[in-house]
Amino acid sequence: MEFVSDEIIMQKVKEGNLSELSLLFERYNKKLYNYFLKMGLERDISQDLTQNLFYRMIKYRNTYKEGYCVKSWIYQMARNLHNDFRNNRKKSDNLIIREESYSKDVSEESETFHEEDYEKLERALLSLSDEQREIIVLSRFQKMKYEEISTILDQSVPAIKVAVHRAIKQLRCIYFQQV
């Protein structure tokens, strides 16, 4: 079977062939679920937001511009959905998202961390500011290129490189301070 690019699939979805979205779902659902988890959300909420994101992709499919990177478009929507969720949660119960469980990611490949190391990393990640956490999640966990992150965050590539460097430095500092 021949590989079809995300952009061709999204163009078909935009033209009304909604069944094509299942291909994008297969490619991105685990990555998006992990994105929401790494942004500090609980498992159930991460699952709900992942489903809501694909619903939004259908609803706003006409906003996709031909030639635009689908991956960047999807992650921009994910970012907006995450921010909407956080803002609504703060308004409704005046609480900040709880850092209750250090749940494991849905695995895409085998992990070499011990459970203790994983929990230590999760705690350190959750200690970062939202902006620092997001940039690490996008660059390291989602393996996005600086150019893609630049598009999503509407910042220059050099600014993204500096932000990633500073966030990793801060994460390293927090991680190694834990005893």
ZIBEL-V995226 format. One record per backbone hydrogen bond with DSSP energy under -0.5 kcal/mol. CO is the residue of the C=O (numbers start at 1). NH is the residue of the N-H. E is the energy in kcal/mol with one decimal. If there is no record, write none. Layout:
BEGIN
CO:NH:E
CO:NH:E
END
This chain:
BEGIN
5:9:-2.1
6:10:-2.9
7:11:-1.9
8:12:-1.9
9:13:-2.3
10:14:-2.8
11:15:-1.6
12:17:-2.4
13:16:-1.8
16:18:-1.7
17:20:-1.5
18:21:-1.6
19:22:-1.4
20:23:-1.4
20:24:-0.8
21:25:-2.6
22:26:-2.3
23:27:-1.8
24:28:-2.2
25:29:-2.6
28:32:-2.8
29:33:-2.4
30:34:-2.5
31:35:-2.0
32:36:-2.4
33:37:-2.2
34:38:-2.8
35:39:-1.4
36:41:-1.8
37:40:-1.9
42:46:-2.7
43:47:-2.5
44:48:-2.4
45:49:-2.9
46:50:-2.0
47:51:-2.3
48:52:-2.9
49:53:-2.2
50:54:-1.5
51:55:-1.8
52:56:-2.6
53:57:-2.1
54:58:-1.5
55:59:-2.7
56:60:-3.3
58:61:-1.2
60:63:-2.3
61:64:-1.1
64:66:-0.5
65:68:-2.3
69:73:-2.1
70:74:-3.0
71:75:-2.4
72:76:-2.1
73:77:-1.9
74:78:-2.4
75:79:-2.5
76:80:-2.3
77:81:-2.8
78:82:-2.7
79:83:-2.5
80:84:-2.8
81:85:-2.5
82:86:-2.6
83:87:-2.6
84:88:-2.7
85:89:-2.6
86:90:-2.4
87:91:-2.0
88:92:-2.7
89:93:-2.2
89:95:-0.7
90:94:-1.2
98:100:-0.7
101:103:-1.0
105:107:-0.6
114:118:-2.4
115:119:-2.5
116:120:-2.1
117:121:-2.5
118:122:-2.5
119:123:-2.5
120:124:-2.2
121:125:-2.9
122:126:-2.5
123:127:-1.0
124:127:-0.5
124:128:-0.6
125:128:-1.0
129:133:-2.8
130:134:-2.5
131:135:-1.9
132:136:-1.9
133:137:-2.8
134:138:-2.7
135:139:-2.1
136:140:-3.0
136:141:-1.2
137:142:-2.5
138:144:-2.4
145:149:-2.3
146:150:-2.6
147:151:-1.7
148:152:-2.2
149:153:-3.0
150:154:-1.0
150:155:-1.6
156:160:-2.0
157:161:-2.5
158:162:-2.2
159:163:-2.4
160:164:-2.8
161:165:-2.4
162:166:-2.6
163:167:-2.5
164:168:-2.7
165:169:-2.2
166:170:-2.4
167:171:-2.8
168:172:-2.9
169:173:-2.1
170:174:-2.4
171:175:-3.0
172:176:-2.4
173:177:-0.9
174:177:-0.5
174:178:-0.9
175:178:-0.7
END
